[in-house]
């Protein structure tokens, strides 16, 4: 099991290049998939005010199929595109215990 912190940076421009001041962002939505994107679940509260730029996720099992995704929604209710970040959690713990036996003759 591993703990992670998902961090994000809010956009400063709109899709067609116009400025996007932070006060025009309603929230950021963060979701996590454990099955290579077949399904997603909200992370923490799911929708974060612009002042929050990270969320911890604890006790994730080892897997190579994780995808974190996020998007922002402006104050007019317009959602941006999803940005996906795939990642792998490998087991990098030390080796398990060796078994030693004694044979007495």
Secondary structure, DSSP 8 states (H G I E B T S, - for coil): -EEEEEE----SB-TTS-B--GGGEEEEEEEEESSTTS--EEEEEEEE-TT--EEEEEEE--EEEEEEEEEEEETTS-B---EEEEEEE----------------
